[in-house]
Amino acid sequence: MARTAPFSAGGGSSFGGHGTYMYYLYILESLEYKRHYIGTSADVKNRLSEHNSGEVRSTKAYRPWRCVYSEEFLDKTSARKRELFLKRNAKAREDLFK
């Protein structure tokens, strides 16, 4: 697992040129409300755009969003496991925001 800067415009890039895609865990922060959203995607930049355009029902009411954190994974399963861990573990989420 490699951690990236708060938001990298290069999200969703290919890994090693072999057609294997990277997957990302990302955390969004609402700019107007004190809310966070945790998700996974192969293309964080596009996914953020979907959140901000109201295409995602669970985040629509809290727009606009900005990406404040991301982690990179070699496969979708690993990214999803990390997402579920953070969603189920308040202490782990809290540690990310210290």
N, C-alpha and C positions, 0 to 999 in steps of 0.2 A: 504494500500500500504506500503510495506516495502522496503527500499532502501538497496542495498547490496554494498559490496566493489567494486572497479573498475572492477574486474573480479573474479568470484567464479567458481572453477572447479566443484562445485556441482550443476551447473545449470541443470534444467530439472528434478529435483528430485520429488518424490511423496510427497504429503502434507498429514500429519496425518495418513498415512498408509491405507487410505480408497480408493485408486485408483484414487483420484482426483488429477489432475496434476496442477502444478503451471505454470503460463505463465509469460514471462519476456519481458519487453521493454529493448532494448539494444542500445547503441550508440557505433559505431565503428569509429576509427580514422585511416586514411591512414598513413602509416609510411613514405611514400615518397612524398605525396602531402598534402596540407593543406585542407583536405576534411573530412567531417563526414558523417556517414550514420546512420539513425535511423530505427529500425525494431523491430519486435516482434517474439518470438519463445518459444516453450515449452522446447527447448534444446539449450541453447546459445552456449555451447561448440561445438556441432555438426554444428550449423548454421555458426559459425565463420570459421570452417573448410571448409564449402561450399563456403563462400565468398573468402577465401584465395586460394582455388583450382580453382577458375574461373567459378564455376557453376552458379553464380548469374550475369546475364547480366549487371545490373546497377552498379555493383561494380568491375567488372572484370578488367577494365582499370586502376584502382587505387590501385591494390594490392602491397604489403601486408597490411593487416588490423590488428588492435588490439582492443580488447574491453576495452573501457575506462569508461563505466558507465552502470549500469543496475538497473532496478526496478522490484520488484516481485508483481504479481497480482494473485488473486484467480481464475480468469476466463479470457478467451481469449478476450471477449468483452471489459472488463476494460482495458486490456493491449492495445488493438487496439485503443480505445478512447484516451488514453494517447498519443499514437504514433501520431495520427492525430492532436491532440492539439499541440504537439511540432512541427510538420511539418508545421502547419499553423500559428504559433506564434513565430516570431523571438525573441521577448523579453524573452519569456520563455526559448527558446534554449540558448540565451545569458546568462541568469542567471545560467544555469547549468554549464557553463564553467568559472565562476568567481572564 
